[in-house]
Amino acid sequence: MRSHHQGGRSKLTVLQLLCAVAVFSVLLFTIQSSFFSDNANRKVNILRPEDIQILSEFQSSVQQCVGDRGLGLSAHIIDHCNLILKFPQGTNSTWYNAQFKIFEPLEFKYNVCEAVLLWEQYRNMTTVLTREYLDVRPNGWLDYAAMRIAQLGADKCYNRTLCEEHLNVILPAKPPFHPRQFHKCAVVGNSGDLLKTEFGEEIDSHDAVFRDNEAPVNEKYAKYVGVKRDFRLVVRGAARNMVKILNGSDNEVLIIKSVTHRDFNEMIKAWSLFSLIFFFQQFPLSYAVWYLSCNRLYQTLFIFSKELSYEEVPKEQG
């Protein structure tokens, strides 16, 4: 049953790693160009025949890749935009979400068209919260700044000076990178697939490496995930472990996906001994921050888990 526990994540992310990302990187430019070259406001439901053909071919490629390398998964095409990935019949879901009191589902729906539209929408935007962004956004200081501050006691920043005091610790004048700055980016996640692979050299060969939450960087895992560390995207739940993770790095930029409050600001001040600290703008797709920073469509997803999880998984199942 333990293998199913890990399979809920590893099978899907292996798929992303081995084939879908490679195919998607090649086709994404073609698809988005076709979508938006004639009319920036086109809707997916009025695609041209050639658009549908491109998407259908991509879906077929994913289906074949899943069959060849999906470790038992199967891909079921619904239409040119939608497909479903399913675990083999008889698989038992063992990962339980205590918050929502449900087991992990055994099938996952994907909408390629929505992903392309989302990428097109955000690819030229900064993904780091900056003073410049708040200054130029309509009602940026009044409305949006208040959304990023917990314990404010108001739904808007009626007192701008007070809001600036809350945000100053994480509010740079300009972001640490700009859209499409890097030619090649590697995204190293933390969901558990790289323990028995050796992508370290390949990861380090990229112009920029983005690591997720507590994905470790040390000699123990160097051959698996490399040692290059440029950016790290962190959710608030991983905050308590960041000082240990960042220790030994004097140039890794920390980008936090959270709201700020007094206690959190004190923690950020401690982190600043190790790293530059920025806040992440809130987008519906978390990996947009990495896609948008690249100069071209050359980015690779690498998925890795925090060290603790491997102590719980038998070696033959890793």
Secondary structure, 3 states (H helix, E strand, C coil): CHHHHHHHHHHHHHHHHHHHHHHHHHHHHHHHHHHHCCCCCCCHHHCCHHHHHHHHHHHHHHHHHHHHHCCCCEEEECCCCEEEEECCCCCCCCCEECCCCEECCCEEEEEHHHHHHHHHHHCCCCCEECHHHHHHCCCHHHHHHHHCECCCCCCCCCCHHHHHHHHHHHCCCCCCCCCCCECCEEEECCCCCCCCCCCHHHHHCCCEEEEECCCCCCHHHHHHHCCCCCEEEEEHHHHHHHHHHHCCCCCCEEEEECCECHHHHHHHHHHCCCCCEEEECCCCCCCHHHHHCECCCCEEEECCCCHHHHCCCCHHHC
